[in-house]
C-alpha cells in the first residue's frame, strides 16, 4: 500500500473518529437515547482500530518511532490522555459536570495532537 493511500486512510479515520466523538458528546449532554444504539457502541472501536493500525504502519514506513522522535512521543502521550478523558466522559465520570468537562478537555487534547501532527513540533506553545 502506498504512503499516500495509507495517509488518506489515517486522516479519514481521524476525522471520522472526531466527528463521532463530538456527536456522542452532544448526545450525552442531551441525555439522548441515541447513545444506547448498538452501532454507536461498536463504531468508535472499529474506527479507532483503523486509526491506530494506520498510525503504526505510517510510523514504520517513515521510520519514526515513539520514544525516539519527540513529536511522535508527544502524540502517543496525548492519545493516552485523550483516551483517559474520553473514558471519563462516557463511562467513569460520576457527575454531569465531570463528564462534560472531560469531554471538552479531550477535544483540547485532540486538537493539540493534530497540531503536533501538522507541525512535527511537540512544543508548539512554548
Buried (B, 14 or more C-beta within 10 A) or exposed (E): EEEEEBBEBBEBBBEBBBEBBEBBBEBBEEEBEEBEEEEBEEBBEEBBEBBBBBBEBBBEEEEEEBEEBBBBBBBBBBBEBBEBBBEBBBEEBEEEEEBBBBBEBBBEBBEBBBBBBEEBEBEEEE
